[in-house]
Amino acid sequence: MTAAATLNSAIIADFSVRLPGSKHEAGSFDLRVDERLPGAGVTVVFGASGCGKTTLLRALAGLQPIESGYLRVKGETWHDEKESLPAHRRPVGYVFQEASLFEHLTAAGNLEFARKRAAATVNAQEVQDVIALLGLGELLQQRPQQLSGGERQRLSIARSLLIKPELLLMDEPLAALDQTRKQEILPYLDRIRAELKIPMIYVTHALDEVTRLADHLMILSQGRVRACGPIREVLARIDVPGILGEEAGAIVEGRVTERDSEWHLIRVDFEGGQLWLRDSGEAMGQQLRVRTLARDISLSLEADQASSILNRLPAEVAAIAEDADPAMALVQLVVGAPGETRLVARISRRSVAQLALSPGKPVWAQIKSVAVLY
Amino acid sequence: MGFSAADWAAISLSLQLAAVTTLILLMLGTPLAWWLARTRSRLKGPVAAIVALPLVLPPTVLGFYLLVAMGPNGPIGGLTQSLGLGSLPFTFWGLVVGSVCYSMPFVVQPLQNSFASIGERPLEMAATLRAGPWDRFLHVVLPLARPGFLSASVLGFAHTLGEFGVVLMIGGNIPGQTRVLSVQIYDHVEALDYGQAHWLAGAMVLFSFLVLLFLYSIPARRGDAGLRFSA
């Protein structure tokens, strides 16, 4: 792809939004973004509540006026100084936290509402495909009031897909659901990601919920972008302390290369090393994405063979940064040489001093647990 | 006994007046209620208060000012005369103008409550589904506000049917033109013809009861706030 083509498929957002303060709060809130997001894959926008992530989504959809700046999506100008495309002219599918179905229509009526207004003709086969993709076949004649929370949200997602959006915006679609319902929805999101080539911007305050979906990660805090980039790079950074807190932890991608049937383990090789994981029936050669939380990695100067820890990797300290917690420090590690794989460990500052850690120092990373994302 | 020819004329006139008034009120009241339900303007309070005035004013006060306004020297009278429409007092259309003012709150308030209870979300949802402003109003607001429209129509109609004071002030008692039901009952009583009065009055009680019974029997649904102000 040429540079121009990349530019034309990206989402270029350089704008600010101001929300007037309510009577009870002093001052107003403003959001400032200047980023280029990829026009493909899933971008997760992460931040605590009140950080501006919903405001960002609403501004992208045209539901929230942009104060100044511009917004270009795949080469089309949606907002600049001269004009702003109203919400109903923007080809975005929006999924709200609560399903927000039209209660006066049946499930089929809700889908039809979107199909009739789609940006391009949607034929009967495409409607059937979306219904099948979200498993709605049995529910079409039901009224929204008769559906469960998970079903409502699936219907809402299907409805947003039927306008043939060029951009899918999801505002914490799982937040209002209990754990079981979340697990019910996630596979459908996986399928949308895998089968439809629609870029998705997914807002959440629960990072682990969607790390398996994400290609790109934007971290927002108090209306400002703290980090933005490919998810592996952002999660391996240690200069955005505190924002991720207990959720800090890098992602490792590799391939299943060996199965140890005696101990029910599989070996995953990644650039610079290997990890042993519990065997959950993954196929040989399967691509896996795993997450190692920073709090689950401890460091030692020697390979401690007399330990129950399964995964010990030789690594080198790349950088050390302070954590938001004054007792803790974040240590970025490079595994293997030249090693493109980076891990983050969260250890006490006293340990940093006792082990005399500094950039370039060889250590052993002991990984207590690994979460398989996919 | 039963209804006399004059009674039937009064009933028919009342029904016509109520129907025309309700129709006009729905046309005027819908945008007004929509504005009241969504505006953040400082004018909201004063406008809402003016709309609600007929709820508390004696009908004679309202009728008196309307009579003055529609008279040859009043603003409405001046307008109708310069348009060649003649004078409104003591005509059917004079009664329509009076009834529209008099029944306004009974149409605007149920609509306003019902618009307000829809909230912002279904409209935003519809906008992201590519529905423009008119499309949103026709296909989202109107169906969701249906109970409100039902209450507004029924209340506006019934309230106009029972109007007396305003009619007497601006319409007088002209058979076939302004002698509506309530005036006809008044005439019967004046003439000590209690038998005839009973027939008409009884019919009014029955009709009003049935209307209210109908309104209160509509299954309570989210967004149905039709009778909140009067209940």
Interface residues (C-beta under 8 A of the other chain):
Chain A: A61 G62 L63 P86 A87 H88 R89 R90 P91 V92 G93 Y94 F96 E98 S100 F102 E103 H104 F113 A114 R117 A118 A119 R159 S160 I163
Chain B: R121 P122 E124 M125 A126 A127 T128 L129 R130 A131 G132 P133 D135 R136 H139 V140 P143 L144 R146 R222 G223
